[in-house]
Amino acid sequence: MDPQTGYLDIDRSRAHVLLVEDDRSLAGLLGSFLQEQGYPVTCTYDAPEALAQIMGRSPDVILMDLALPPSNCVEEGLRLMEQSLRHLPHTKVIVMTGEGTLETALSCVRRGAEDYLVKPVNPTVLAVVLERALKRQKVEKLAAVLKAEKISQGCLGRIVGKSFGMQRVFEEIRSAAQRDVNVLILGESGTGKGLVARTIHDLSPRRSGPFVKVNCTALSEGVLENELFGHEKGSFTGAFRDSIGQFEFAKGGTLFLDEIGELPPYIQAKLLHAVEDKEIKRIGSNRPIRVDTRILAATNIDMSAQVKEKRFRTDLYYRLSTMKIVLPPLRKRDEDIVLLADLFLKEHKEAKYPGFSMEAYEKLLQYDWPGNVRELWSVIYRVALKAPAGSWIEPHHLELDSDPEELARDTLPASLEEKIRTYERALILAALSRHKGNVSKASKELRLTRSGLHKKIIRFKIRKEEYLP
């Protein structure tokens, strides 16, 4: 990775170039040069063939002449350029032109082409222009991702949370996505470790590569070794053909190792070699295979204890935890419980409910959520299946695994009354924000009178700037 530009380093092997040139001799020379530079290249010789490639393969860069068959006129090339940019707005078009059509080439740039080259094309100039176009493309795609993040406040990808703890996690995810290093994701069962891994991949430069998940506890040691590293034909009974493992399958992308804390010692040793040397050996082979694979690992086990008790290799632990992300349990993210409950209820479009009553929210907030977000989803799913359609969700509709009132008496660090006040205020803020400060609509949603809502706004010292953008 380029330390000056971060995201802007270019992997040429993944940047597909479509070359559109009717002069087959020139096309052959340019194609050979680009392949020597490491770019995958497809050559086409007329506009219809080029358009079929554009629609089917979505090239990153189109390097094209303007005067193309079948009409052999500049209008043919202009039409192809406009169709390309309309279908693939992030694709970069570089126009090649003779001196006589230089004015037309400049017009193409004004209409969306990235750059132009005057024939005969200088290979050195072509290499510079091509890399510059790909870097610009990468910046544009990143800007689109960041814009989408800004639009969905309280969300990052499919992860939802406005609590301080989750906002910290969001920042760590963004940071991890920008650095091509191994990440260890820690947290209790049900906190969303897999979702975090997927989001890191989706925001990273490897997003176009595969995302492969392996559950390290779901397979026996022998099967897990084969799953990760593959095997050669004849290496064991039943090995009738060569088989690639998930390390190879995830080449250019991300390998997510879930429940890494319970790996058998022999697999830990092989994994350490793969992580350190970026190469693996299939079962039954001594031939090393290079693998360009990023590792994300997750566990709900106390890894410090595992290392201290020598159940997990110290060197592998440090290799996997170049960055660490610790997910807070749901019981420490109370302000997200209401947010998530509302979201999960709305996911069930077939179940029409106006929402939760204040008493139902109180019951959700009192509960300790040992199963975390996964358990909350399950509870709301059961509600959506069983509660009478059209009714408000009341406490008796919520099927929890323990008595929340008794749990609250035993475990709540602050008084229940104070806790409910805090989240009643949060509910009012959320309703006012959704309705852009319209008190009538907000009071209707909260099942309060206008005067009642006004009293609570005064009581909780809610300011307009807290709910209006």
C-alpha positions in Angstrom: 0.0 0.0 0.0 1.3 3.5 -0.9 1.8 5.3 2.5 1.2 8.6 0.8 -2.2 7.7 -0.8 -3.5 4.9 1.4 -6.5 3.6 -0.7 -5.0 4.8 -4.0 -2.6 2.0 -4.6 -3.7 0.1 -7.7 -3.9 -3.7 -8.1 -3.4 -3.9 -11.8 -4.3 -7.6 -11.9 -7.9 -6.7 -11.0 -8.3 -3.6 -13.3 -9.9 -4.9 -16.5 -9.1 -2.8 -19.6 -11.3 -3.0 -22.7 -9.3 -1.9 -25.8 -11.4 -0.8 -28.7 -9.3 -0.3 -31.9 -10.1 -1.4 -35.5 -6.5 -1.4 -36.5 -5.6 -5.0 -35.4 -1.9 -4.4 -35.6 -2.1 -1.4 -33.3 -4.5 -3.3 -31.0 -2.1 -6.2 -30.8 0.8 -3.9 -29.8 -1.2 -2.0 -27.2 -2.8 -5.1 -25.8 0.6 -6.8 -25.4 2.1 -3.7 -23.7 -0.8 -3.5 -21.2 -0.6 -7.2 -20.4 3.1 -6.8 -19.8 2.1 -4.0 -17.3 -0.1 -6.6 -15.5 -3.5 -5.5 -16.7 -6.1 -8.0 -17.9 -7.0 -6.9 -21.4 -9.9 -7.6 -23.8 -9.5 -6.4 -27.4 -12.5 -5.6 -29.6 -12.4 -4.1 -33.1 -15.8 -2.5 -33.7 -18.6 -0.6 -31.7 -21.2 -3.4 -31.5 -18.6 -5.9 -30.2 -17.3 -3.4 -27.7 -20.8 -2.6 -26.5 -21.5 -6.3 -25.9 -18.3 -6.5 -23.8 -19.3 -3.4 -21.8 -22.7 -4.7 -21.0 -21.4 -8.2 -20.1 -18.1 -7.6 -18.3 -18.2 -4.1 -16.9 -14.6 -3.0 -17.6 -12.8 -0.6 -15.3 -11.2 1.4 -18.2 -12.2 1.6 -21.8 -9.3 2.7 -24.1 -11.0 3.5 -27.5 -10.5 4.9 -30.9 -13.2 7.3 -32.1 -13.6 6.4 -35.7 -14.9 2.8 -35.4 -16.7 0.3 -37.6 -19.3 -0.3 -38.8 -19.6 3.3 -40.0 -15.9 4.2 -39.5 -16.9 7.7 -38.4 -16.3 9.7 -35.2 -20.0 9.6 -34.4 -19.8 5.9 -33.9 -17.2 6.3 -31.2 -19.1 9.2 -29.5 -22.2 7.1 -29.4 -20.3 4.2 -27.8 -18.7 6.5 -25.2 -22.1 7.9 -24.2 -23.6 4.4 -23.9 -20.7 3.3 -21.8 -20.8 6.2 -19.4 -24.6 5.9 -19.0 -24.4 2.1 -18.2 -21.1 2.3 -16.1 -20.8 5.7 -14.5 -17.6 4.7 -12.6 -15.8 3.3 -15.7 -13.1 5.5 -17.1 -13.0 6.2 -20.9 -9.7 7.2 -22.5 -10.0 8.3 -26.1 -7.3 7.8 -28.7 -7.3 10.2 -31.6 -5.3 11.5 -34.6 -4.2 15.1 -34.8 -7.1 15.9 -37.1 -9.7 15.0 -34.5 -8.0 16.6 -31.5 -10.8 19.1 -31.1 -13.3 16.2 -31.0 -11.2 14.5 -28.3 -11.3 17.6 -26.1 -15.0 17.7 -26.6 -15.1 14.1 -25.4 -13.4 15.0 -22.2 -15.9 17.8 -21.6 -18.7 15.2 -22.1 -17.3 12.7 -19.6 -14.2 11.0 -21.0 -11.3 10.8 -18.5 -8.5 11.7 -20.9 -7.3 11.5 -24.5 -4.1 10.3 -26.2 -2.8 11.4 -29.6 -1.7 8.7 -32.0 0.8 7.3 -32.3 0.4 6.4 -28.7 3.4 6.7 -26.4 3.4 3.6 -24.2 5.0 5.5 -21.3 2.3 8.2 -21.4 -0.4 5.5 -21.8 0.8 3.8 -18.6 0.7 7.1 -16.6 -2.7 8.1 -17.9 -4.1 4.7 -17.2 -2.9 4.6 -13.6 -4.1 8.1 -13.0 -7.6 7.2 -14.3 -7.8 4.1 -12.0 -6.7 6.2 -9.0 -9.4 8.7 -9.7 -11.9 5.9 -10.1 -11.0 4.6 -6.7 -11.4 8.0 -5.1 -14.9 8.4 -6.6 -16.0 4.9 -5.4 -14.7 5.6 -1.9 -16.5 9.0 -1.8 -19.7 7.2 -2.8 -19.2 4.8 0.1 -18.6 7.6 2.6 -21.6 9.6 1.3 -23.8 6.5 1.9 -22.4 6.2 5.4 -23.2 9.9 6.2 -26.7 9.6 4.9 -27.5 6.6 7.1 -26.8 8.1 10.5 -26.6 5.5 13.3 -25.8 2.9 10.7 -22.7 1.5 9.1 -23.5 -1.0 6.4 -26.1 -3.3 8.0 -24.9 -2.5 11.6 -27.1 -0.3 13.6 -26.2 1.7 16.8 -26.2 5.2 18.1 -24.7 4.4 21.5 -21.2 5.7 22.4 -19.8 2.2 22.3 -21.1 1.4 18.8 -20.0 4.8 17.5 -16.5 3.9 18.7 -16.8 0.5 16.9 -17.9 2.2 13.7 -14.7 4.3 13.8 -12.6 1.2 14.4 -14.4 -0.6 11.5 -13.7 2.4 9.1 -10.0 2.4 10.3 -9.6 -1.3 9.8 -11.2 -1.2 6.4 -8.5 1.3 5.2 -5.6 -0.9 6.4 -4.9 -4.2 4.8 -4.0 -5.9 8.1 -5.4 -8.8 10.1 -8.1 -7.9 12.5 -9.3 -9.8 15.6 -13.0 -9.2 16.5 -13.9 -10.0 20.1 -17.3 -10.1 21.7 -20.0 -12.2 23.3 -22.1 -14.6 21.3 -24.8 -12.7 19.4 -23.1 -9.3 19.3 -22.6 -9.3 15.6 -19.0 -10.3 15.0 -19.7 -11.8 11.6 -21.6 -8.6 10.5 -18.6 -6.5 11.6 -16.2 -8.8 9.5 -18.5 -8.5 6.5 -18.7 -4.7 6.8 -14.9 -4.4 7.1 -14.6 -6.4 3.8 -17.3 -4.3 2.1 -15.6 -1.0 2.9 -12.1 -2.2 2.1 -10.2 -2.1 -1.2 -10.8 -5.9 -1.3 -14.6 -5.5 -1.6 -14.6 -6.8 -5.2 -12.9 -10.0 -4.1 -14.5 -13.0 -2.3 -15.6 -13.0 1.3 -15.2 -16.5 2.7 -16.3 -17.6 6.1 -15.1 -20.7 8.0 -16.5 -21.8 11.4 -13.5 -23.2 13.2 -15.6 -25.2 15.7 -18.0 -26.8 13.3 -15.5 -29.2 11.7 -13.2 -31.9 13.0 -9.4 -31.2 12.9 -8.8 -33.3 9.7 -11.8 -31.8 7.9 -10.9 -28.3 9.0 -7.4 -28.7 7.7 -8.7 -29.8 4.3 -11.3 -27.0 4.3 -8.6 -24.3 4.9 -5.7 -25.6 2.8 -7.2 -28.1 0.3 -5.6 -31.3 -0.9 -3.8 -33.0 -3.8 -5.2 -35.9 -5.7 -4.4 -39.2 -4.0 -3.3 -37.6 -0.7 -5.9 -39.7 1.3 -8.6 -42.2 0.6 -11.4 -40.6 -1.4 -9.1 -37.8 -2.8 -9.9 -38.4 -6.4 -9.0 -35.0 -7.6 -7.1 -31.9 -6.6 -9.2 -29.6 -4.3 -8.4 -26.0 -3.4 -9.0 -24.8 0.2 -10.7 -21.7 1.4 -7.3 -19.8 1.6 -7.0 -20.2 -2.2 -10.6 -19.6 -2.8 -10.4 -16.3 -0.9 -7.4 -15.0 -3.0 -7.7 -11.3 -3.5 -10.4 -11.1 -0.9 -11.1 -11.8 2.8 -11.0 -15.0 4.8 -13.2 -14.8 8.0 -12.2 -17.4 10.6 -15.1 -17.5 13.2 -14.5 -19.0 16.7 -10.8 -18.9 16.2 -10.1 -19.4 19.9 -10.8 -23.1 19.7 -8.4 -24.1 16.9 -6.5 -27.3 17.4 -2.7 -26.9 18.0 -1.7 -28.5 14.7 -4.0 -26.2 12.7 -2.6 -23.2 14.6 0.9 -24.1 13.4 -0.2 -24.3 9.8 -2.2 -21.1 10.1 0.8 -19.3 11.5 2.9 -20.3 8.5 0.1 -19.1 6.1 -0.2 -15.8 7.9 3.5 -15.1 8.2 4.7 -16.2 4.8 1.5 -15.7 2.8 1.7 -19.2 1.4 0.1 -22.5 2.0 0.7 -26.2 1.2 -2.2 -28.4 0.3 -2.5 -31.7 2.1 -0.3 -34.3 0.3 1.9 -31.7 -1.3 5.2 -29.9 -0.6 4.7 -27.3 -3.2 4.1 -23.8 -1.7 1.2 -21.8 -3.1 1.2 -18.0 -2.7 -2.0 -16.6 -1.3 -3.0 -12.9 -1.2 -5.7 -13.3 1.5 -6.6 -10.9 4.3 -7.5 -12.6 7.6 -10.4 -11.5 9.9 -10.8 -13.6 13.0 -13.5 -13.6 15.7 -14.1 -15.3 19.0 -16.2 -15.0 22.2 -13.4 -16.6 24.2 -11.0 -14.7 26.5 -7.9 -14.9 24.2 -5.6 -13.5 26.8 -6.4 -16.4 29.1 -6.1 -18.9 26.2 -2.6 -17.5 25.5 -1.6 -17.4 29.2 -2.7 -21.0 29.7 -0.8 -22.0 26.5 -4.0 -23.2 24.7 -3.4 -20.7 21.9 0.0 -19.8 20.3 1.3 -16.4 21.4 2.9 -15.7 18.0 -0.3 -16.6 16.1 -2.4 -14.4 18.5 -0.2 -11.4 17.8 -0.3 -12.1 14.1 -4.1 -12.2 14.0 -4.6 -9.2 16.3 -2.7 -6.5 14.4 -5.9 -4.6 15.1 -8.6 -5.5 17.6 -12.2 -4.6 17.7 -14.2 -5.3 20.9 -18.0 -5.3 20.5 -19.9 -4.2 23.6 -22.7 -6.5 24.8 -26.3 -5.3 24.3 -26.8 -4.8 28.0 -24.2 -2.0 27.8 -25.9 -0.4 24.8 -29.3 0.4 26.3 -29.9 3.4 24.0 -29.7 1.0 21.0 -32.3 -1.5 22.3 -35.2 0.7 21.3 -33.6 1.6 18.0 -33.0 -2.1 17.2 -36.4 -3.2 18.4 -38.2 -0.7 16.1 -36.0 -1.7 13.2 -36.6 -5.4 13.6 -40.4 -4.9 13.9 -40.4 -2.9 10.7 -38.5 -5.6 8.9 -41.7 -7.8 9.2 -43.8 -5.9 6.6 -46.5 -8.5 6.8 -47.1 -7.7 10.4 -48.8 -4.3 10.7 -48.2 -2.7 14.1 -48.2 1.0 15.1 -45.3 0.3 17.5 -44.3 -0.5 21.1 -46.1 0.9 24.1 -44.0 2.8 26.6 -44.5 -0.2 29.0 -43.2 -2.6 26.4 -40.1 -0.4 25.9 -39.6 -0.5 29.7 -39.7 -4.2 29.7 -37.1 -4.4 26.9 -34.8 -2.0 28.7 -35.0 -3.9 32.0 -33.9 -7.2 30.5 -30.3 -8.2 30.5 -30.1 -9.7 27.0 -27.7 -12.6 27.5 -28.1 -13.6 23.9 -27.4 -10.0 22.8 -28.7 -8.7 19.4 -29.4 -12.1 18.1 -31.7 -12.7 21.1 -33.5 -9.4 20.6 -34.1 -10.2 16.9 -35.6 -13.6 18.0 -37.9 -11.9 20.5 -39.2 -9.4 18.0 -39.6 -12.1 15.4 -41.9 -14.0 17.7 -43.8 -10.9 18.5 -44.4 -10.3 14.8 -45.7 -13.8 14.4 -48.0 -13.9 17.4 -49.2 -10.4 18.4 -52.7 -9.4 17.0 -52.3 -7.3 13.8 -52.9 -3.6 14.2 -52.4 -3.6 18.0 -49.7 -1.8 20.0 -47.0 -4.2 21.2 -47.6 -4.5 25.0 -45.4 -6.1 27.7 -47.3 -9.4 27.7 -46.5 -9.9 24.0 -42.8 -10.0 24.8 -41.6 -13.6 25.5 -38.3 -13.2 27.5 -36.3 -16.0 29.0 -36.3 -14.5 32.6 -38.3 -12.2 34.7 -37.0 -8.6 33.9 -38.2 -7.1 37.1 -36.3 -9.5 39.3 -33.3 -9.2 37.0 -33.4 -5.5 37.3 -33.5 -5.6 41.1 -30.4 -7.9 41.1 -28.2 -6.4 38.4 -29.1 -2.8 37.5 -26.2 -0.5 38.5 -28.4 2.6 38.4 -32.0 3.0 39.6 -34.6 1.7 37.2 -36.5 5.0 37.4 -33.4 6.9 36.3 -32.8 4.5 33.5 -36.4 4.8 32.2 -36.1 8.6 32.3 -33.0 8.5 30.2 -34.6 6.4 27.5 -37.9 8.1 27.6 -36.0 11.3 26.7 -34.3 9.3 23.9 -37.6 8.1 22.5 -39.0 11.7 22.5 -35.9 12.9 20.7 -36.2 10.2 18.1 -39.8 10.9 17.4 -39.2 14.6 17.1 -36.3 14.0 14.8 -38.4 11.6 12.6 -41.2 14.2 12.3 -38.8 17.2 11.8 -40.0 18.9 15.0 -43.7 18.5 14.3 -45.1 18.1 17.9 -48.5 17.0 16.8 -47.1 14.0 14.8 -44.6 13.2 17.4 -47.1 13.2 20.2 -49.4 10.9 18.1 -46.6 8.4 17.6 -45.7 8.5 21.3 -49.4 8.2 22.3 -49.3 11.5 24.3 -51.3 14.7 24.1 -49.7 17.7 22.6 -49.6 19.4 26.1 -48.2 16.2 27.6 -45.4 16.1 25.1 -44.7 19.8 25.7 -44.4 19.2 29.4 -41.9 16.3 28.9 -39.9 18.5 26.5 -39.6 21.1 29.2 -39.0 18.5 31.9 -36.2 16.8 30.0 -34.7 20.1 28.8 -34.8 19.1 25.2 -33.4 21.7 22.8 -34.4 22.1 19.2 -30.8 21.7 18.0 -30.9 18.1 19.4 -33.5 16.9 17.0 -33.4 19.3 14.0 -30.5 19.1 11.5 
